[in-house]
């Protein structure tokens, strides 16, 4: 088993450029902080790509880079290297695309407050959590805090953006090749933010949002689980829809056993570096399992019908 060899878009322009032909599988990667190569991020909570291993020599050109990783799927518009390498007919033909996306969008949706600055109530379809006056019946469990109209909005946003990404794939030399996404692990809402401002948003992320909504602390872990499992079910339903999402493959990270963080802890705990980022042991566990999933698809993959050619 060999570790995934990672290059940057800049490496492709160097002299001499890396010889991608010596690898059995050549992948293009883009994503959030789980893929970032910034030194402070790697030291703090690792990089999922670093922990991936394959039986056959495999490389990835990682467009997440050392700068700001994607915080939203729509940020693809500001990721010119990735869009060019994915959609340009002159770009190298990739055997697959690795994506780490959707988690930051979920966090942002959960952080949307119940009221605007002027005190006006934010409509339920624009947020994921319910104000205390909107809670459902206790018999519904933690679902009583969850905004189904808001989830419908988020779901359509995610579906639209992933369809757009598949369309970009089908504009280039990698038309119809598999696109791999992972689900996310279930974080423990706790006061554990990033320790270095270089990590970007300092956090914590879910912890203040759940406090602002006055959700009972005893239910925080279950609320986090509900949101992450909703996302996992959404991604898997998209992958199962071969007409709308041809070539999309989703790995369910929620099935990987992880050591949870201790409630109320403020530092690295269990397999978590902070509230929403895994530490090296957590990355190791998910990356090894995802590697097997990716390689199995690559070894048995068949060309899929491009989005642009599917019947409406």
TORKOL-4160 file (C-alpha; in steps of 0.2 Angstrom, whole numbers, padded with zeros to 4 digits, m for minus):
312
<pt num="1" X="0000" Y="0000" Z="0000"/>
<pt num="2" X="0007" Y="0017" Z="m0005"/>
<pt num="3" X="0002" Y="0034" Z="0001"/>
<pt num="4" X="m0007" Y="0045" Z="m0011"/>
<pt num="5" X="0006" Y="0056" Z="m0019"/>
<pt num="6" X="m0001" Y="0074" Z="m0019"/>
<pt num="7" X="0004" Y="0088" Z="m0030"/>
<pt num="8" X="m0002" Y="0106" Z="m0033"/>
<pt num="9" X="m0008" Y="0115" Z="m0048"/>
<pt num="10" X="0009" Y="0125" Z="m0048"/>
<pt num="11" X="0018" Y="0109" Z="m0048"/>
<pt num="12" X="0011" Y="0105" Z="m0065"/>
<pt num="13" X="0019" Y="0121" Z="m0072"/>
<pt num="14" X="0036" Y="0118" Z="m0064"/>
<pt num="15" X="0051" Y="0112" Z="m0074"/>
<pt num="16" X="0052" Y="0097" Z="m0074"/>
<pt num="17" X="0034" Y="0094" Z="m0070"/>
<pt num="18" X="0029" Y="0078" Z="m0061"/>
<pt num="19" X="0027" Y="0063" Z="m0072"/>
<pt num="20" X="0008" Y="0059" Z="m0069"/>
<pt num="21" X="0009" Y="0045" Z="m0082"/>
<pt num="22" X="0019" Y="0034" Z="m0069"/>
<pt num="23" X="0003" Y="0033" Z="m0058"/>
<pt num="24" X="m0010" Y="0020" Z="m0061"/>
<pt num="25" X="m0024" Y="0032" Z="m0055"/>
<pt num="26" X="m0023" Y="0051" Z="m0057"/>
<pt num="27" X="m0036" Y="0061" Z="m0047"/>
<pt num="28" X="m0041" Y="0080" Z="m0045"/>
<pt num="29" X="m0045" Y="0086" Z="m0028"/>
<pt num="30" X="m0054" Y="0101" Z="m0021"/>
<pt num="31" X="m0062" Y="0105" Z="m0004"/>
<pt num="32" X="m0063" Y="0113" Z="0013"/>
<pt num="33" X="m0050" Y="0113" Z="0027"/>
<pt num="34" X="m0050" Y="0094" Z="0028"/>
<pt num="35" X="m0040" Y="0095" Z="0012"/>
<pt num="36" X="m0030" Y="0111" Z="0015"/>
<pt num="37" X="m0011" Y="0110" Z="0014"/>
<pt num="38" X="m0008" Y="0125" Z="0025"/>
<pt num="39" X="0006" Y="0121" Z="0037"/>
<pt num="40" X="m0003" Y="0126" Z="0053"/>
<pt num="41" X="m0018" Y="0116" Z="0048"/>
<pt num="42" X="m0008" Y="0100" Z="0044"/>
<pt num="43" X="0001" Y="0102" Z="0061"/>
<pt num="44" X="m0016" Y="0105" Z="0070"/>
<pt num="45" X="m0029" Y="0093" Z="0062"/>
<pt num="46" X="m0020" Y="0085" Z="0048"/>
<pt num="47" X="m0025" Y="0083" Z="0030"/>
<pt num="48" X="m0037" Y="0069" Z="0025"/>
<pt num="49" X="m0028" Y="0066" Z="0008"/>
<pt num="50" X="m0011" Y="0063" Z="0017"/>
<pt num="51" X="m0018" Y="0048" Z="0026"/>
<pt num="52" X="m0026" Y="0040" Z="0010"/>
<pt num="53" X="m0017" Y="0024" Z="0004"/>
<pt num="54" X="m0019" Y="0013" Z="m0012"/>
<pt num="55" X="m0013" Y="m0003" Z="m0019"/>
<pt num="56" X="m0009" Y="0004" Z="m0036"/>
<pt num="57" X="0002" Y="0020" Z="m0037"/>
<pt num="58" X="m0011" Y="0035" Z="m0036"/>
<pt num="59" X="m0008" Y="0053" Z="m0036"/>
<pt num="60" X="m0019" Y="0069" Z="m0034"/>
<pt num="61" X="m0017" Y="0087" Z="m0039"/>
<pt num="62" X="m0025" Y="0096" Z="m0024"/>
<pt num="63" X="m0032" Y="0113" Z="m0028"/>
<pt num="64" X="m0037" Y="0116" Z="m0009"/>
<pt num="65" X="m0019" Y="0123" Z="m0007"/>
<pt num="66" X="m0012" Y="0133" Z="0007"/>
<pt num="67" X="m0024" Y="0148" Z="0005"/>
<pt num="68" X="m0041" Y="0149" Z="0011"/>
<pt num="69" X="m0051" Y="0132" Z="0008"/>
<pt num="70" X="m0068" Y="0133" Z="0001"/>
<pt num="71" X="m0081" Y="0138" Z="0014"/>
<pt num="72" X="m0096" Y="0136" Z="0002"/>
<pt num="73" X="m0099" Y="0126" Z="m0013"/>
<pt num="74" X="m0102" Y="0142" Z="m0023"/>
<pt num="75" X="m0084" Y="0147" Z="m0019"/>
<pt num="76" X="m0080" Y="0136" Z="m0034"/>
<pt num="77" X="m0082" Y="0152" Z="m0044"/>
<pt num="78" X="m0066" Y="0158" Z="m0035"/>
<pt num="79" X="m0056" Y="0142" Z="m0038"/>
<pt num="80" X="m0049" Y="0145" Z="m0055"/>
<pt num="81" X="m0036" Y="0131" Z="m0055"/>
<pt num="82" X="m0049" Y="0118" Z="m0050"/>
<pt num="83" X="m0062" Y="0124" Z="m0063"/>
<pt num="84" X="m0048" Y="0125" Z="m0076"/>
<pt num="85" X="m0041" Y="0108" Z="m0073"/>
<pt num="86" X="m0059" Y="0100" Z="m0071"/>
<pt num="87" X="m0067" Y="0108" Z="m0086"/>
<pt num="88" X="m0054" Y="0113" Z="m0099"/>
<pt num="89" X="m0053" Y="0101" Z="m0114"/>
<pt num="90" X="m0034" Y="0104" Z="m0113"/>
<pt num="91" X="m0032" Y="0099" Z="m0095"/>
<pt num="92" X="m0026" Y="0081" Z="m0091"/>
<pt num="93" X="m0039" Y="0068" Z="m0091"/>
<pt num="94" X="m0042" Y="0063" Z="m0073"/>
<pt num="95" X="m0048" Y="0046" Z="m0067"/>
<pt num="96" X="m0058" Y="0053" Z="m0054"/>
<pt num="97" X="m0062" Y="0069" Z="m0043"/>
<pt num="98" X="m0060" Y="0069" Z="m0024"/>
<pt num="99" X="m0071" Y="0082" Z="m0015"/>
<pt num="100" X="m0073" Y="0087" Z="0003"/>
<pt num="101" X="m0088" Y="0099" Z="0002"/>
<pt num="102" X="m0104" Y="0103" Z="0010"/>
<pt num="103" X="m0099" Y="0103" Z="0029"/>
<pt num="104" X="m0095" Y="0121" Z="0030"/>
<pt num="105" X="m0112" Y="0125" Z="0021"/>
<pt num="106" X="m0121" Y="0115" Z="0034"/>
<pt num="107" X="m0112" Y="0124" Z="0048"/>
<pt num="108" X="m0116" Y="0141" Z="0041"/>
<pt num="109" X="m0134" Y="0136" Z="0039"/>
<pt num="110" X="m0135" Y="0130" Z="0058"/>
<pt num="111" X="m0127" Y="0147" Z="0063"/>
<pt num="112" X="m0141" Y="0157" Z="0055"/>
<pt num="113" X="m0149" Y="0166" Z="0069"/>
<pt num="114" X="m0168" Y="0167" Z="0073"/>
<pt num="115" X="m0169" Y="0186" Z="0072"/>
<pt num="116" X="m0161" Y="0199" Z="0060"/>
<pt num="117" X="m0152" Y="0214" Z="0068"/>
<pt num="118" X="m0168" Y="0224" Z="0067"/>
<pt num="119" X="m0177" Y="0211" Z="0077"/>
<pt num="120" X="m0187" Y="0204" Z="0063"/>
<pt num="121" X="m0189" Y="0185" Z="0063"/>
<pt num="122" X="m0179" Y="0175" Z="0050"/>
<pt num="123" X="m0191" Y="0164" Z="0040"/>
<pt num="124" X="m0190" Y="0146" Z="0044"/>
<pt num="125" X="m0185" Y="0141" Z="0026"/>
<pt num="126" X="m0169" Y="0151" Z="0028"/>
<pt num="127" X="m0162" Y="0143" Z="0044"/>
<pt num="128" X="m0160" Y="0125" Z="0051"/>
<pt num="129" X="m0165" Y="0128" Z="0069"/>
<pt num="130" X="m0181" Y="0133" Z="0077"/>
<pt num="131" X="m0183" Y="0147" Z="0090"/>
<pt num="132" X="m0189" Y="0141" Z="0107"/>
<pt num="133" X="m0207" Y="0148" Z="0103"/>
<pt num="134" X="m0207" Y="0137" Z="0087"/>
<pt num="135" X="m0201" Y="0120" Z="0095"/>
<pt num="136" X="m0212" Y="0105" Z="0091"/>
<pt num="137" X="m0219" Y="0092" Z="0103"/>
<pt num="138" X="m0207" Y="0084" Z="0115"/>
<pt num="139" X="m0213" Y="0067" Z="0108"/>
<pt num="140" X="m0203" Y="0071" Z="0092"/>
<pt num="141" X="m0187" Y="0071" Z="0101"/>
<pt num="142" X="m0173" Y="0083" Z="0095"/>
<pt num="143" X="m0182" Y="0084" Z="0078"/>
<pt num="144" X="m0193" Y="0097" Z="0087"/>
<pt num="145" X="m0178" Y="0109" Z="0086"/>
<pt num="146" X="m0175" Y="0106" Z="0067"/>
<pt num="147" X="m0182" Y="0117" Z="0053"/>
<pt num="148" X="m0188" Y="0105" Z="0039"/>
<pt num="149" X="m0192" Y="0120" Z="0028"/>
<pt num="150" X="m0174" Y="0126" Z="0031"/>
<pt num="151" X="m0167" Y="0109" Z="0027"/>
<pt num="152" X="m0177" Y="0109" Z="0011"/>
<pt num="153" X="m0169" Y="0125" Z="0006"/>
<pt num="154" X="m0151" Y="0118" Z="0010"/>
<pt num="155" X="m0155" Y="0102" Z="0001"/>
<pt num="156" X="m0159" Y="0111" Z="m0015"/>
<pt num="157" X="m0144" Y="0122" Z="m0014"/>
<pt num="158" X="m0133" Y="0107" Z="m0012"/>
<pt num="159" X="m0141" Y="0097" Z="m0026"/>
<pt num="160" X="m0140" Y="0112" Z="m0038"/>
<pt num="161" X="m0121" Y="0115" Z="m0034"/>
<pt num="162" X="m0116" Y="0097" Z="m0036"/>
<pt num="163" X="m0126" Y="0096" Z="m0053"/>
<pt num="164" X="m0116" Y="0111" Z="m0058"/>
<pt num="165" X="m0100" Y="0103" Z="m0053"/>
<pt num="166" X="m0104" Y="0087" Z="m0063"/>
<pt num="167" X="m0108" Y="0098" Z="m0078"/>
<pt num="168" X="m0091" Y="0106" Z="m0077"/>
<pt num="169" X="m0083" Y="0089" Z="m0076"/>
<pt num="170" X="m0092" Y="0084" Z="m0093"/>
<pt num="171" X="m0085" Y="0100" Z="m0101"/>
<pt num="172" X="m0067" Y="0093" Z="m0100"/>
<pt num="173" X="m0057" Y="0078" Z="m0104"/>
<pt num="174" X="m0063" Y="0069" Z="m0089"/>
<pt num="175" X="m0081" Y="0068" Z="m0095"/>
<pt num="176" X="m0091" Y="0055" Z="m0086"/>
<pt num="177" X="m0077" Y="0050" Z="m0074"/>
<pt num="178" X="m0082" Y="0046" Z="m0056"/>
<pt num="179" X="m0083" Y="0060" Z="m0043"/>
<pt num="180" X="m0080" Y="0055" Z="m0025"/>
<pt num="181" X="m0088" Y="0064" Z="m0010"/>
<pt num="182" X="m0087" Y="0059" Z="0008"/>
<pt num="183" X="m0100" Y="0062" Z="0022"/>
<pt num="184" X="m0094" Y="0070" Z="0038"/>
<pt num="185" X="m0091" Y="0063" Z="0055"/>
<pt num="186" X="m0103" Y="0069" Z="0070"/>
<pt num="187" X="m0095" Y="0082" Z="0080"/>
<pt num="188" X="m0098" Y="0086" Z="0098"/>
<pt num="189" X="m0104" Y="0104" Z="0101"/>
<pt num="190" X="m0091" Y="0111" Z="0113"/>
<pt num="191" X="m0081" Y="0126" Z="0117"/>
<pt num="192" X="m0066" Y="0120" Z="0106"/>
<pt num="193" X="m0061" Y="0133" Z="0093"/>
<pt num="194" X="m0045" Y="0134" Z="0082"/>
<pt num="195" X="m0030" Y="0138" Z="0092"/>
<pt num="196" X="m0021" Y="0148" Z="0078"/>
<pt num="197" X="m0029" Y="0163" Z="0069"/>
<pt num="198" X="m0020" Y="0155" Z="0054"/>
<pt num="199" X="m0033" Y="0142" Z="0054"/>
<pt num="200" X="m0046" Y="0154" Z="0047"/>
<pt num="201" X="m0063" Y="0155" Z="0057"/>
<pt num="202" X="m0058" Y="0153" Z="0075"/>
<pt num="203" X="m0073" Y="0144" Z="0081"/>
<pt num="204" X="m0081" Y="0136" Z="0090"/>
<pt num="205" X="m0095" Y="0134" Z="0077"/>
<pt num="206" X="m0109" Y="0124" Z="0083"/>
<pt num="207" X="m0107" Y="0127" Z="0102"/>
<pt num="208" X="m0112" Y="0146" Z="0101"/>
<pt num="209" X="m0126" Y="0143" Z="0089"/>
<pt num="210" X="m0135" Y="0130" Z="0100"/>
<pt num="211" X="m0132" Y="0141" Z="0115"/>
<pt num="212" X="m0140" Y="0156" Z="0105"/>
<pt num="213" X="m0155" Y="0145" Z="0102"/>
<pt num="214" X="m0157" Y="0140" Z="0120"/>
<pt num="215" X="m0156" Y="0122" Z="0116"/>
<pt num="216" X="m0154" Y="0111" Z="0131"/>
<pt num="217" X="m0136" Y="0106" Z="0133"/>
<pt num="218" X="m0141" Y="0088" Z="0135"/>
<pt num="219" X="m0148" Y="0087" Z="0118"/>
<pt num="220" X="m0133" Y="0095" Z="0109"/>
<pt num="221" X="m0125" Y="0079" Z="0104"/>
<pt num="222" X="m0141" Y="0072" Z="0097"/>
<pt num="223" X="m0144" Y="0088" Z="0087"/>
<pt num="224" X="m0127" Y="0087" Z="0079"/>
<pt num="225" X="m0130" Y="0069" Z="0075"/>
<pt num="226" X="m0147" Y="0073" Z="0067"/>
<pt num="227" X="m0139" Y="0087" Z="0056"/>
<pt num="228" X="m0124" Y="0076" Z="0050"/>
<pt num="229" X="m0135" Y="0061" Z="0047"/>
<pt num="230" X="m0147" Y="0072" Z="0037"/>
<pt num="231" X="m0133" Y="0077" Z="0026"/>
<pt num="232" X="m0127" Y="0059" Z="0024"/>
<pt num="233" X="m0144" Y="0054" Z="0019"/>
<pt num="234" X="m0145" Y="0068" Z="0006"/>
<pt num="235" X="m0128" Y="0064" Z="m0001"/>
<pt num="236" X="m0132" Y="0046" Z="m0003"/>
<pt num="237" X="m0148" Y="0049" Z="m0011"/>
<pt num="238" X="m0140" Y="0060" Z="m0024"/>
<pt num="239" X="m0127" Y="0047" Z="m0028"/>
<pt num="240" X="m0141" Y="0034" Z="m0030"/>
<pt num="241" X="m0150" Y="0046" Z="m0042"/>
<pt num="242" X="m0140" Y="0041" Z="m0058"/>
<pt num="243" X="m0150" Y="0052" Z="m0069"/>
<pt num="244" X="m0147" Y="0068" Z="m0060"/>
<pt num="245" X="m0130" Y="0064" Z="m0053"/>
<pt num="246" X="m0121" Y="0052" Z="m0065"/>
<pt num="247" X="m0104" Y="0046" Z="m0059"/>
<pt num="248" X="m0107" Y="0053" Z="m0041"/>
<pt num="249" X="m0100" Y="0041" Z="m0027"/>
<pt num="250" X="m0103" Y="0045" Z="m0009"/>
<pt num="251" X="m0093" Y="0037" Z="0006"/>
<pt num="252" X="m0103" Y="0037" Z="0022"/>
<pt num="253" X="m0090" Y="0043" Z="0035"/>
<pt num="254" X="m0103" Y="0041" Z="0048"/>
<pt num="255" X="m0101" Y="0022" Z="0048"/>
<pt num="256" X="m0082" Y="0024" Z="0053"/>
<pt num="257" X="m0081" Y="0021" Z="0072"/>
<pt num="258" X="m0072" Y="0037" Z="0080"/>
<pt num="259" X="m0068" Y="0041" Z="0098"/>
<pt num="260" X="m0080" Y="0056" Z="0102"/>
<pt num="261" X="m0074" Y="0071" Z="0110"/>
<pt num="262" X="m0078" Y="0074" Z="0129"/>
<pt num="263" X="m0093" Y="0086" Z="0131"/>
<pt num="264" X="m0087" Y="0103" Z="0138"/>
<pt num="265" X="m0069" Y="0100" Z="0133"/>
<pt num="266" X="m0059" Y="0114" Z="0125"/>
<pt num="267" X="m0045" Y="0106" Z="0117"/>
<pt num="268" X="m0040" Y="0090" Z="0107"/>
<pt num="269" X="m0051" Y="0076" Z="0113"/>
<pt num="270" X="m0054" Y="0058" Z="0106"/>
<pt num="271" X="m0052" Y="0059" Z="0087"/>
<pt num="272" X="m0055" Y="0077" Z="0086"/>
<pt num="273" X="m0043" Y="0092" Z="0086"/>
<pt num="274" X="m0057" Y="0105" Z="0089"/>
<pt num="275" X="m0075" Y="0105" Z="0088"/>
<pt num="276" X="m0077" Y="0101" Z="0069"/>
<pt num="277" X="m0060" Y="0096" Z="0064"/>
<pt num="278" X="m0052" Y="0079" Z="0066"/>
<pt num="279" X="m0035" Y="0076" Z="0073"/>
<pt num="280" X="m0022" Y="0064" Z="0065"/>
<pt num="281" X="m0030" Y="0049" Z="0072"/>
<pt num="282" X="m0047" Y="0054" Z="0066"/>
<pt num="283" X="m0041" Y="0058" Z="0048"/>
<pt num="284" X="m0031" Y="0041" Z="0048"/>
<pt num="285" X="m0047" Y="0031" Z="0052"/>
<pt num="286" X="m0058" Y="0040" Z="0039"/>
<pt num="287" X="m0045" Y="0041" Z="0025"/>
<pt num="288" X="m0041" Y="0023" Z="0026"/>
<pt num="289" X="m0059" Y="0018" Z="0024"/>
<pt num="290" X="m0062" Y="0031" Z="0010"/>
<pt num="291" X="m0047" Y="0025" Z="0001"/>
<pt num="292" X="m0054" Y="0007" Z="0000"/>
<pt num="293" X="m0070" Y="0014" Z="m0007"/>
<pt num="294" X="m0062" Y="0025" Z="m0020"/>
<pt num="295" X="m0050" Y="0011" Z="m0026"/>
<pt num="296" X="m0065" Y="m0001" Z="m0027"/>
<pt num="297" X="m0074" Y="0011" Z="m0038"/>
<pt num="298" X="m0059" Y="0015" Z="m0049"/>
<pt num="299" X="m0055" Y="m0004" Z="m0052"/>
<pt num="300" X="m0073" Y="m0007" Z="m0058"/>
<pt num="301" X="m0079" Y="0009" Z="m0065"/>
<pt num="302" X="m0088" Y="0011" Z="m0081"/>
<pt num="303" X="m0090" Y="0027" Z="m0091"/>
<pt num="304" X="m0107" Y="0035" Z="m0086"/>
<pt num="305" X="m0118" Y="0046" Z="m0097"/>
<pt num="306" X="m0113" Y="0064" Z="m0096"/>
<pt num="307" X="m0125" Y="0077" Z="m0088"/>
<pt num="308" X="m0126" Y="0086" Z="m0104"/>
<pt num="309" X="m0132" Y="0071" Z="m0113"/>
<pt num="310" X="m0144" Y="0064" Z="m0101"/>
<pt num="311" X="m0162" Y="0065" Z="m0105"/>
<pt num="312" X="m0172" Y="0078" Z="m0097"/>
